[in-house]
Amino acid sequence: RGTYSYHPGGRCGWHTNSNAPGKRIYLTWAEEDNKSFFRYRDPETGKIITDWDKKGWQHRKFVVSRNKPFWHCVGSKTNRISIGINVDK
């Protein structure tokens, strides 16, 4: 789905990507522990969850749907790279 680079103070506001549904895998690299995050609204509970990045590489999986929007955003106070893959295509 794309490659994104964030520098300290970088962010991507709340969005759903519901116009491009599918299963997603995001590979994320962060320069420092707990200084960048992936935040989302759980589509089942409505709870807002902040998943802090650890130093180095990690991955996340989620589903983007038109029927159950997956609201999410990103914030960073460090250098961060993410690579998004839509595994349904």
C-alpha positions as CSV (number, residue, x, y, z in Angstrom):
1,R,0.0,0.0,0.0
2,G,2.9,2.3,0.4
3,T,6.2,3.3,2.1
4,Y,6.2,6.1,4.6
5,S,8.9,8.0,6.4
6,Y,8.3,9.9,9.6
7,H,10.7,12.3,11.2
8,P,10.4,13.6,14.8
9,G,7.1,15.4,15.0
10,G,5.7,13.5,12.0
11,R,2.2,12.1,12.0
12,C,-0.6,10.7,9.9
13,G,-4.1,11.7,11.1
14,W,-7.1,9.5,11.7
15,H,-8.3,7.6,8.6
16,T,-9.9,4.3,7.6
17,N,-8.6,3.5,4.0
18,S,-12.1,2.0,3.6
19,N,-12.0,2.8,-0.1
20,A,-9.3,0.1,-0.5
21,P,-10.4,-2.8,1.6
22,G,-8.3,-5.9,2.4
23,K,-5.9,-7.5,4.8
24,R,-2.9,-5.4,5.6
25,I,0.6,-6.1,7.0
26,Y,2.7,-3.1,8.0
27,L,6.4,-3.6,8.6
28,T,7.7,-0.8,10.8
29,W,11.2,0.3,11.8
30,A,11.7,2.9,14.7
31,E,15.0,4.4,15.7
32,E,14.1,4.6,19.4
33,D,11.8,2.7,21.9
34,N,8.4,4.1,22.8
35,K,8.7,7.3,20.8
36,S,6.3,6.4,17.9
37,F,3.1,4.6,17.8
38,F,0.2,3.1,15.8
39,R,-3.1,4.0,17.4
40,Y,-6.4,2.5,16.4
41,R,-10.1,2.2,17.4
42,D,-11.0,-1.4,18.0
43,P,-13.9,-2.0,15.6
44,E,-15.5,-4.5,18.1
45,T,-15.3,-2.6,21.4
46,G,-14.8,1.0,20.3
47,K,-11.8,1.3,22.6
48,I,-8.8,3.4,21.5
49,I,-5.6,1.4,21.7
50,T,-2.0,2.9,21.4
51,D,0.6,0.3,20.3
52,W,4.0,1.9,20.9
53,D,6.9,1.0,18.6
54,K,10.0,-0.7,19.9
55,K,13.4,0.1,18.6
56,G,14.1,-1.8,15.4
57,W,11.6,-3.8,13.3
58,Q,8.1,-5.0,14.1
59,H,5.0,-5.9,12.2
60,R,1.3,-5.4,12.6
61,K,-1.7,-7.0,10.8
62,F,-5.2,-5.7,10.5
63,V,-8.2,-5.7,8.1
64,V,-9.6,-2.7,6.3
65,S,-13.3,-3.0,5.6
66,R,-16.1,-0.9,4.1
67,N,-18.6,-2.4,6.6
68,K,-16.5,-2.0,9.7
69,P,-14.2,0.9,9.3
70,F,-10.8,0.5,11.0
71,W,-9.9,4.0,12.2
72,H,-6.2,4.4,12.8
73,C,-3.4,7.0,13.0
74,V,0.3,7.3,13.5
75,G,2.5,9.6,15.5
76,S,6.3,9.9,15.9
77,K,8.9,11.7,18.0
78,T,11.7,9.8,16.3
79,N,12.7,8.5,12.9
80,R,10.2,5.9,11.8
81,I,9.6,4.0,8.5
82,S,6.6,1.9,7.6
83,I,6.0,-0.4,4.7
84,G,2.4,-1.3,4.0
85,I,1.3,-4.4,2.1
86,N,-2.2,-5.3,1.0
87,V,-2.1,-9.1,1.0
88,D,-5.4,-9.5,-0.8
89,K,-4.0,-8.3,-4.2
